[in-house]
Every structure is written in structure tokens, then in C-alpha cells.
Amino acid sequence: MVVFLDTSTLVKLYYKEPDSEQLVSKLSDDTFNWIFADSAIVEISKNLFHKYGLTSLRTLDALQLGACISAKSEIDVFLTNDDFLKELLAKEGLATNFDE
């Protein structure tokens, strides 16, 4: 299983929070790969600003969402603890938990 961790979820691997153990157990066999922001992701992010509004979508969220969209064919689940980003991931048809 390939899982995308946004920054709000990734921190749980290093800073103990109530659901950190559950996340660690789900990811215990995973290796980490990085998605590097390139011009295609920046372009997707710019389009997301127009789609979801310049006032409600923050830059980092737009870049993370852009990265998710650019890699959606390679990733099974997209995890975030940011409610707004999770809503946008769902609007884009991306799975946001292990049960989907």
C-alpha cells in the first residue's frame, strides 16, 4: 500500500500524539519516498487556487493537494489531519483513510 502523508500527519511519526501508535502500526512496513515540487505541481496548485478560491486555500495546502493530484495514480490513500485539506482531497476523489 502506498500512502501520502501530509505535514500534519507526518509529524505524528516524530511527536507522540494520541493516534500516533495506530499510524505507526499501519505504516510499519512502508518505506518513504518523496514527491518533489516541480513546475507541474506548481501549475496544478495555481489551478486549485482558481477552483477553490484564493481566500480559503492556503499556499502549503495547495502545494500538498497539487502533489496528491499529480501522484494520484501511484498512491492508495492520502492522509491528513487538516479538515479543510481532507475535504478538498475528498472533492478530488482521493481516498482519505485506510478503509476506503
A tleap script that builds the chain and sets N, CA, C and O, in Angstrom:
source leaprc.protein.ff14SB
mol = sequence {
  NMET VAL VAL PHE LEU ASP THR SER THR LEU
  VAL LYS LEU TYR TYR LYS GLU PRO ASP SER
  GLU GLN LEU VAL SER LYS LEU SER ASP ASP
  THR PHE ASN TRP ILE PHE ALA ASP SER ALA
  ILE VAL GLU ILE SER LYS ASN LEU PHE HIE
  LYS TYR GLY LEU THR SER LEU ARG THR LEU
  ASP ALA LEU GLN LEU GLY ALA CYS ILE SER
  ALA LYS SER GLU ILE ASP VAL PHE LEU THR
  ASN ASP ASP PHE LEU LYS GLU LEU LEU ALA
  LYS GLU GLY LEU ALA THR ASN PHE ASP CGLU
}
set mol.1.N position { 0.848 -1.174 0.000 }
set mol.1.CA position { 0.000 0.000 0.000 }
set mol.1.C position { 0.897 1.241 0.000 }
set mol.1.O position { 1.869 1.316 0.751 }
set mol.2.N position { 0.561 2.193 -0.837 }
set mol.2.CA position { 1.296 3.449 -0.915 }
set mol.2.C position { 0.433 4.530 -0.273 }
set mol.2.O position { -0.730 4.708 -0.635 }
set mol.3.N position { 1.015 5.249 0.681 }
set mol.3.CA position { 0.287 6.230 1.472 }
set mol.3.C position { 0.974 7.595 1.354 }
set mol.3.O position { 2.194 7.698 1.478 }
set mol.4.N position { 0.179 8.634 1.115 }
set mol.4.CA position { 0.680 10.005 1.138 }
set mol.4.C position { 0.445 10.571 2.532 }
set mol.4.O position { -0.676 10.525 3.039 }
set mol.5.N position { 1.483 11.102 3.150 }
set mol.5.CA position { 1.358 11.758 4.455 }
set mol.5.C position { 1.606 13.246 4.268 }
set mol.5.O position { 2.682 13.642 3.821 }
set mol.6.N position { 0.631 14.068 4.601 }
set mol.6.CA position { 0.893 15.497 4.570 }
set mol.6.C position { 1.663 15.859 5.836 }
set mol.6.O position { 1.874 15.009 6.701 }
set mol.7.N position { 2.079 17.106 5.947 }
set mol.7.CA position { 2.918 17.504 7.074 }
set mol.7.C position { 2.221 17.328 8.413 }
set mol.7.O position { 2.877 17.010 9.404 }
set mol.8.N position { 0.905 17.526 8.470 }
set mol.8.CA position { 0.186 17.383 9.742 }
set mol.8.C position { 0.137 15.934 10.208 }
set mol.8.O position { 0.000 15.669 11.403 }
set mol.9.N position { 0.246 15.005 9.283 }
set mol.9.CA position { 0.257 13.585 9.626 }
set mol.9.C position { 1.679 13.087 9.843 }
set mol.9.O position { 1.929 12.284 10.743 }
set mol.10.N position { 2.589 13.549 9.043 }
set mol.10.CA position { 3.988 13.133 9.157 }
set mol.10.C position { 4.560 13.444 10.537 }
set mol.10.O position { 5.354 12.670 11.072 }
set mol.11.N position { 4.163 14.560 11.106 }
set mol.11.CA position { 4.682 14.945 12.423 }
set mol.11.C position { 4.321 13.907 13.489 }
set mol.11.O position { 5.042 13.763 14.477 }
set mol.12.N position { 3.234 13.199 13.304 }
set mol.12.CA position { 2.805 12.175 14.275 }
set mol.12.C position { 3.815 11.032 14.400 }
set mol.12.O position { 3.826 10.318 15.403 }
set mol.13.N position { 4.652 10.861 13.396 }
set mol.13.CA position { 5.683 9.836 13.473 }
set mol.13.C position { 6.836 10.253 14.388 }
set mol.13.O position { 7.600 9.409 14.855 }
set mol.14.N position { 6.956 11.546 14.637 }
set mol.14.CA position { 8.078 12.069 15.415 }
set mol.14.C position { 7.663 12.699 16.739 }
set mol.14.O position { 8.461 12.767 17.673 }
set mol.15.N position { 6.419 13.158 16.820 }
set mol.15.CA position { 5.888 13.783 18.024 }
set mol.15.C position { 4.676 12.971 18.453 }
set mol.15.O position { 3.677 12.907 17.737 }
set mol.16.N position { 4.768 12.355 19.619 }
set mol.16.CA position { 3.718 11.433 20.067 }
set mol.16.C position { 2.402 12.173 20.324 }
set mol.16.O position { 2.334 13.113 21.116 }
set mol.17.N position { 1.367 11.715 19.629 }
set mol.17.CA position { 0.006 12.209 19.791 }
set mol.17.C position { -0.886 10.996 20.039 }
set mol.17.O position { -0.445 9.864 19.845 }
set mol.18.N position { -2.136 11.210 20.465 }
set mol.18.CA position { -2.997 10.067 20.824 }
set mol.18.C position { -3.117 8.980 19.748 }
set mol.18.O position { -3.203 7.799 20.084 }
set mol.19.N position { -3.125 9.348 18.485 }
set mol.19.CA position { -3.280 8.334 17.434 }
set mol.19.C position { -1.973 7.983 16.730 }
set mol.19.O position { -1.995 7.348 15.676 }
set mol.20.N position { -0.840 8.385 17.294 }
set mol.20.CA position { 0.462 8.095 16.687 }
set mol.20.C position { 0.732 6.595 16.569 }
set mol.20.O position { 1.212 6.133 15.534 }
set mol.21.N position { 0.431 5.839 17.614 }
set mol.21.CA position { 0.707 4.403 17.595 }
set mol.21.C position { -0.072 3.693 16.494 }
set mol.21.O position { 0.455 2.801 15.829 }
set mol.22.N position { -1.327 4.090 16.305 }
set mol.22.CA position { -2.144 3.487 15.248 }
set mol.22.C position { -1.523 3.765 13.874 }
set mol.22.O position { -1.460 2.876 13.024 }
set mol.23.N position { -1.071 4.992 13.668 }
set mol.23.CA position { -0.443 5.350 12.400 }
set mol.23.C position { 0.845 4.564 12.200 }
set mol.23.O position { 1.083 4.029 11.117 }
set mol.24.N position { 1.659 4.491 13.214 }
set mol.24.CA position { 2.922 3.762 13.119 }
set mol.24.C position { 2.672 2.286 12.795 }
set mol.24.O position { 3.389 1.699 11.984 }
set mol.25.N position { 1.670 1.694 13.418 }
set mol.25.CA position { 1.389 0.278 13.141 }
set mol.25.C position { 0.924 0.070 11.700 }
set mol.25.O position { 1.260 -0.944 11.088 }
set mol.26.N position { 0.163 1.005 11.156 }
set mol.26.CA position { -0.297 0.899 9.768 }
set mol.26.C position { 0.857 1.061 8.780 }
set mol.26.O position { 0.841 0.488 7.691 }
set mol.27.N position { 1.857 1.849 9.176 }
set mol.27.CA position { 2.952 2.172 8.266 }
set mol.27.C position { 4.232 1.407 8.561 }
set mol.27.O position { 5.272 1.707 7.975 }
set mol.28.N position { 4.182 0.445 9.436 }
set mol.28.CA position { 5.395 -0.226 9.893 }
set mol.28.C position { 6.190 -0.890 8.767 }
set mol.28.O position { 7.412 -0.996 8.871 }
set mol.29.N position { 5.545 -1.330 7.716 }
set mol.29.CA position { 6.253 -1.982 6.616 }
set mol.29.C position { 6.573 -1.027 5.465 }
set mol.29.O position { 7.224 -1.427 4.500 }
set mol.30.N position { 6.129 0.218 5.550 }
set mol.30.CA position { 6.329 1.161 4.426 }
set mol.30.C position { 7.729 1.747 4.401 }
set mol.30.O position { 8.350 1.956 5.443 }
set mol.31.N position { 8.217 2.010 3.194 }
set mol.31.CA position { 9.412 2.814 3.020 }
set mol.31.C position { 8.945 4.196 2.577 }
set mol.31.O position { 7.808 4.359 2.135 }
set mol.32.N position { 9.809 5.175 2.694 }
set mol.32.CA position { 9.417 6.540 2.373 }
set mol.32.C position { 10.016 6.976 1.043 }
set mol.32.O position { 11.191 6.736 0.763 }
set mol.33.N position { 9.198 7.611 0.243 }
set mol.33.CA position { 9.611 8.270 -0.999 }
set mol.33.C position { 9.169 9.715 -0.886 }
set mol.33.O position { 8.252 10.034 -0.129 }
set mol.34.N position { 9.797 10.555 -1.612 }
set mol.34.CA position { 9.478 11.979 -1.561 }
set mol.34.C position { 8.887 12.411 -2.890 }
set mol.34.O position { 9.293 11.941 -3.953 }
set mol.35.N position { 7.921 13.315 -2.813 }
set mol.35.CA position { 7.388 13.968 -4.008 }
set mol.35.C position { 7.992 15.362 -4.026 }
set mol.35.O position { 7.744 16.163 -3.125 }
set mol.36.N position { 8.770 15.647 -5.033 }
set mol.36.CA position { 9.425 16.953 -5.127 }
set mol.36.C position { 8.557 17.907 -5.922 }
set mol.36.O position { 8.041 17.565 -6.986 }
set mol.37.N position { 8.407 19.097 -5.394 }
set mol.37.CA position { 7.600 20.114 -6.079 }
set mol.37.C position { 8.324 20.524 -7.361 }
set mol.37.O position { 9.467 20.979 -7.334 }
set mol.38.N position { 7.639 20.352 -8.457 }
set mol.38.CA position { 8.187 20.764 -9.742 }
set mol.38.C position { 7.207 21.717 -10.406 }
set mol.38.O position { 6.189 22.072 -9.812 }
set mol.39.N position { 7.497 22.127 -11.606 }
set mol.39.CA position { 6.646 23.116 -12.274 }
set mol.39.C position { 5.240 22.571 -12.539 }
set mol.39.O position { 4.277 23.338 -12.549 }
set mol.40.N position { 5.110 21.272 -12.752 }
set mol.40.CA position { 3.777 20.686 -12.970 }
set mol.40.C position { 2.927 20.791 -11.706 }
set mol.40.O position { 1.742 21.115 -11.786 }
set mol.41.N position { 3.518 20.521 -10.542 }
set mol.41.CA position { 2.786 20.626 -9.278 }
set mol.41.C position { 2.429 22.074 -8.990 }
set mol.41.O position { 1.335 22.359 -8.503 }
set mol.42.N position { 3.333 22.983 -9.284 }
set mol.42.CA position { 3.043 24.410 -9.087 }
set mol.42.C position { 1.891 24.844 -9.987 }
set mol.42.O position { 1.027 25.610 -9.561 }
set mol.43.N position { 1.873 24.367 -11.211 }
set mol.43.CA position { 0.784 24.714 -12.142 }
set mol.43.C position { -0.555 24.147 -11.655 }
set mol.43.O position { -1.573 24.837 -11.699 }
set mol.44.N position { -0.553 22.904 -11.195 }
set mol.44.CA position { -1.772 22.305 -10.632 }
set mol.44.C position { -2.236 23.129 -9.441 }
set mol.44.O position { -3.430 23.388 -9.293 }
set mol.45.N position { -1.302 23.541 -8.593 }
set mol.45.CA position { -1.629 24.324 -7.401 }
set mol.45.C position { -2.248 25.665 -7.770 }
set mol.45.O position { -3.198 26.112 -7.127 }
set mol.46.N position { -1.716 26.303 -8.799 }
set mol.46.CA position { -2.295 27.571 -9.260 }
set mol.46.C position { -3.731 27.364 -9.731 }
set mol.46.O position { -4.601 28.192 -9.460 }
set mol.47.N position { -3.977 26.279 -10.425 }
set mol.47.CA position { -5.335 25.982 -10.885 }
set mol.47.C position { -6.271 25.701 -9.716 }
set mol.47.O position { -7.455 26.035 -9.767 }
set mol.48.N position { -5.737 25.085 -8.662 }
set mol.48.CA position { -6.548 24.824 -7.472 }
set mol.48.C position { -6.961 26.122 -6.786 }
set mol.48.O position { -8.062 26.212 -6.243 }
set mol.49.N position { -6.091 27.121 -6.807 }
set mol.49.CA position { -6.458 28.429 -6.252 }
set mol.49.C position { -7.680 28.986 -6.978 }
set mol.49.O position { -8.585 29.539 -6.354 }
set mol.50.N position { -7.694 28.837 -8.277 }
set mol.50.CA position { -8.842 29.327 -9.051 }
set mol.50.C position { -10.090 28.480 -8.809 }
set mol.50.O position { -11.205 29.001 -8.778 }
set mol.51.N position { -9.896 27.190 -8.641 }
set mol.51.CA position { -11.025 26.290 -8.434 }
set mol.51.C position { -11.665 26.458 -7.060 }
set mol.51.O position { -12.890 26.476 -6.942 }
set mol.52.N position { -10.839 26.580 -6.019 }
set mol.52.CA position { -11.348 26.609 -4.647 }
set mol.52.C position { -11.297 27.983 -3.992 }
set mol.52.O position { -11.680 28.129 -2.831 }
set mol.53.N position { -10.835 28.972 -4.710 }
set mol.53.CA position { -10.850 30.321 -4.172 }
set mol.53.C position { -9.547 30.726 -3.528 }
set mol.53.O position { -8.941 29.973 -2.766 }
set mol.54.N position { -9.132 31.929 -3.851 }
set mol.54.CA position { -7.866 32.443 -3.333 }
set mol.54.C position { -7.910 32.716 -1.838 }
set mol.54.O position { -6.864 32.700 -1.189 }
set mol.55.N position { -9.080 32.964 -1.272 }
set mol.55.CA position { -9.151 33.331 0.140 }
set mol.55.C position { -9.196 32.133 1.081 }
set mol.55.O position { -8.833 32.261 2.251 }
set mol.56.N position { -9.631 30.974 0.599 }
set mol.56.CA position { -9.792 29.846 1.509 }
set mol.56.C position { -8.676 28.804 1.411 }
set mol.56.O position { -8.473 28.045 2.358 }
set mol.57.N position { -7.967 28.747 0.323 }
set mol.57.CA position { -6.921 27.750 0.135 }
set mol.57.C position { -5.564 28.381 0.398 }
set mol.57.O position { -5.166 29.337 -0.267 }
set mol.58.N position { -4.856 27.826 1.386 }
set mol.58.CA position { -3.531 28.342 1.722 }
set mol.58.C position { -2.493 27.743 0.779 }
set mol.58.O position { -2.713 26.698 0.167 }
set mol.59.N position { -1.357 28.430 0.677 }
set mol.59.CA position { -0.317 28.033 -0.267 }
set mol.59.C position { 0.192 26.617 -0.015 }
set mol.59.O position { 0.247 25.815 -0.947 }
set mol.60.N position { 0.565 26.293 1.222 }
set mol.60.CA position { 1.087 24.961 1.510 }
set mol.60.C position { 0.045 23.882 1.225 }
set mol.60.O position { 0.375 22.825 0.688 }
set mol.61.N position { -1.215 24.148 1.586 }
set mol.61.CA position { -2.277 23.186 1.280 }
set mol.61.C position { -2.431 23.003 -0.221 }
set mol.61.O position { -2.631 21.885 -0.697 }
set mol.62.N position { -2.339 24.092 -0.966 }
set mol.62.CA position { -2.452 23.998 -2.425 }
set mol.62.C position { -1.314 23.163 -3.002 }
set mol.62.O position { -1.532 22.351 -3.902 }
set mol.63.N position { -0.109 23.358 -2.491 }
set mol.63.CA position { 1.027 22.574 -2.976 }
set mol.63.C position { 0.887 21.099 -2.599 }
set mol.63.O position { 1.177 20.219 -3.408 }
set mol.64.N position { 0.442 20.833 -1.371 }
set mol.64.CA position { 0.246 19.439 -0.966 }
set mol.64.C position { -0.865 18.784 -1.780 }
set mol.64.O position { -0.724 17.641 -2.213 }
set mol.65.N position { -1.962 19.497 -1.990 }
set mol.65.CA position { -3.052 18.968 -2.801 }
set mol.65.C position { -2.600 18.770 -4.245 }
set mol.65.O position { -2.949 17.774 -4.879 }
set mol.66.N position { -1.827 19.716 -4.761 }
set mol.66.CA position { -1.278 19.577 -6.105 }
set mol.66.C position { -0.387 18.349 -6.236 }
set mol.66.O position { -0.432 17.643 -7.243 }
set mol.67.N position { 0.422 18.102 -5.211 }
set mol.67.CA position { 1.286 16.915 -5.203 }
set mol.67.C position { 0.443 15.645 -5.189 }
set mol.67.O position { 0.760 14.676 -5.878 }
set mol.68.N position { -0.626 15.654 -4.406 }
set mol.68.CA position { -1.523 14.484 -4.345 }
set mol.68.C position { -2.153 14.211 -5.697 }
set mol.68.O position { -2.196 13.069 -6.156 }
set mol.69.N position { -2.635 15.252 -6.321 }
set mol.69.CA position { -3.288 15.088 -7.622 }
set mol.69.C position { -2.292 14.599 -8.668 }
set mol.69.O position { -2.625 13.754 -9.500 }
set mol.70.N position { -1.075 15.129 -8.626 }
set mol.70.CA position { -0.082 14.722 -9.625 }
set mol.70.C position { 0.345 13.264 -9.457 }
set mol.70.O position { 0.762 12.625 -10.424 }
set mol.71.N position { 0.244 12.737 -8.240 }
set mol.71.CA position { 0.685 11.364 -7.975 }
set mol.71.C position { -0.473 10.416 -7.682 }
set mol.71.O position { -0.248 9.303 -7.205 }
set mol.72.N position { -1.698 10.833 -7.956 }
set mol.72.CA position { -2.868 10.049 -7.537 }
set mol.72.C position { -2.901 8.638 -8.113 }
set mol.72.O position { -3.457 7.737 -7.485 }
set mol.73.N position { -2.330 8.429 -9.269 }
set mol.73.CA position { -2.347 7.085 -9.851 }
set mol.73.C position { -1.368 6.137 -9.155 }
set mol.73.O position { -1.447 4.922 -9.333 }
set mol.74.N position { -0.454 6.689 -8.368 }
set mol.74.CA position { 0.568 5.882 -7.694 }
set mol.74.C position { 0.294 5.690 -6.200 }
set mol.74.O position { 1.005 4.934 -5.538 }
set mol.75.N position { -0.731 6.366 -5.658 }
set mol.75.CA position { -0.959 6.389 -4.217 }
set mol.75.C position { -2.343 5.826 -3.903 }
set mol.75.O position { -3.319 6.135 -4.587 }
set mol.76.N position { -2.417 4.991 -2.852 }
set mol.76.CA position { -3.676 4.350 -2.471 }
set mol.76.C position { -4.506 5.186 -1.506 }
set mol.76.O position { -5.733 5.214 -1.608 }
set mol.77.N position { -3.847 5.870 -0.568 }
set mol.77.CA position { -4.576 6.645 0.437 }
set mol.77.C position { -3.782 7.907 0.773 }
set mol.77.O position { -2.551 7.894 0.817 }
set mol.78.N position { -4.510 8.989 1.007 }
set mol.78.CA position { -3.934 10.303 1.282 }
set mol.78.C position { -4.344 10.715 2.698 }
set mol.78.O position { -5.519 10.968 2.962 }
set mol.79.N position { -3.371 10.778 3.600 }
set mol.79.CA position { -3.681 11.070 4.999 }
set mol.79.C position { -3.332 12.511 5.361 }
set mol.79.O position { -2.266 13.022 5.018 }
set mol.80.N position { -4.264 13.143 6.064 }
set mol.80.CA position { -4.067 14.482 6.590 }
set mol.80.C position { -4.878 14.628 7.863 }
set mol.80.O position { -5.900 13.963 8.038 }
set mol.81.N position { -4.426 15.494 8.746 }
set mol.81.CA position { -5.197 15.830 9.944 }
set mol.81.C position { -5.819 17.210 9.815 }
set mol.81.O position { -6.429 17.708 10.761 }
set mol.82.N position { -5.671 17.819 8.673 }
set mol.82.CA position { -6.238 19.121 8.373 }
set mol.82.C position { -7.618 18.895 7.753 }
set mol.82.O position { -7.721 18.363 6.647 }
set mol.83.N position { -8.670 19.294 8.457 }
set mol.83.CA position { -10.045 19.040 7.998 }
set mol.83.C position { -10.337 19.650 6.632 }
set mol.83.O position { -10.987 19.021 5.797 }
set mol.84.N position { -9.860 20.874 6.400 }
set mol.84.CA position { -10.116 21.537 5.124 }
set mol.84.C position { -9.415 20.804 3.980 }
set mol.84.O position { -10.015 20.578 2.930 }
set mol.85.N position { -8.151 20.432 4.177 }
set mol.85.CA position { -7.426 19.700 3.145 }
set mol.85.C position { -8.071 18.343 2.903 }
set mol.85.O position { -8.149 17.891 1.760 }
set mol.86.N position { -8.530 17.691 3.956 }
set mol.86.CA position { -9.212 16.401 3.820 }
set mol.86.C position { -10.483 16.552 2.982 }
set mol.86.O position { -10.791 15.700 2.149 }
set mol.87.N position { -11.208 17.629 3.208 }
set mol.87.CA position { -12.415 17.907 2.419 }
set mol.87.C position { -12.074 18.079 0.942 }
set mol.87.O position { -12.778 17.566 0.072 }
set mol.88.N position { -10.991 18.803 0.665 }
set mol.88.CA position { -10.596 19.013 -0.731 }
set mol.88.C position { -10.097 17.722 -1.378 }
set mol.88.O position { -10.372 17.470 -2.551 }
set mol.89.N position { -9.372 16.911 -0.625 }
set mol.89.CA position { -8.944 15.613 -1.150 }
set mol.89.C position { -10.158 14.776 -1.545 }
set mol.89.O position { -10.174 14.153 -2.606 }
set mol.90.N position { -11.168 14.769 -0.688 }
set mol.90.CA position { -12.395 14.022 -0.983 }
set mol.90.C position { -13.091 14.592 -2.218 }
set mol.90.O position { -13.585 13.832 -3.051 }
set mol.91.N position { -13.137 15.920 -2.347 }
set mol.91.CA position { -13.755 16.543 -3.532 }
set mol.91.C position { -13.034 16.145 -4.810 }
set mol.91.O position { -13.639 16.056 -5.878 }
set mol.92.N position { -11.722 15.907 -4.684 }
set mol.92.CA position { -10.933 15.491 -5.846 }
set mol.92.C position { -10.994 13.975 -6.068 }
set mol.92.O position { -10.333 13.448 -6.963 }
set mol.93.N position { -11.796 13.272 -5.241 }
set mol.93.CA position { -11.991 11.842 -5.415 }
set mol.93.C position { -10.854 10.979 -4.887 }
set mol.93.O position { -10.674 9.847 -5.337 }
set mol.94.N position { -10.087 11.500 -3.941 }
set mol.94.CA position { -8.953 10.770 -3.388 }
set mol.94.C position { -9.320 10.160 -2.041 }
set mol.94.O position { -9.962 10.814 -1.219 }
set mol.95.N position { -8.921 8.928 -1.811 }
set mol.95.CA position { -9.218 8.228 -0.551 }
set mol.95.C position { -8.459 8.888 0.595 }
set mol.95.O position { -7.268 9.172 0.475 }
set mol.96.N position { -9.156 9.134 1.713 }
set mol.96.CA position { -8.536 9.839 2.842 }
set mol.96.C position { -8.456 9.004 4.104 }
set mol.96.O position { -8.157 9.538 5.172 }
set mol.97.N position { -8.714 7.713 4.013 }
set mol.97.CA position { -8.471 6.830 5.147 }
set mol.97.C position { -8.248 5.414 4.637 }
set mol.97.O position { -8.521 5.111 3.475 }
set mol.98.N position { -7.755 4.558 5.506 }
set mol.98.CA position { -7.382 3.201 5.111 }
set mol.98.C position { -8.587 2.344 4.743 }
set mol.98.O position { -8.430 1.327 4.067 }
set mol.99.N position { -9.772 2.727 5.166 }
set mol.99.CA position { -10.962 1.904 4.952 }
set mol.99.C position { -11.657 2.131 3.628 }
set mol.99.O position { -12.592 1.403 3.294 }
set mol.100.N position { -11.233 3.107 2.873 }
set mol.100.CA position { -11.914 3.407 1.596 }
set mol.100.C position { -11.444 2.492 0.495 }
set mol.100.O position { -11.908 2.602 -0.640 }
savepdb mol mol.pdb
quit
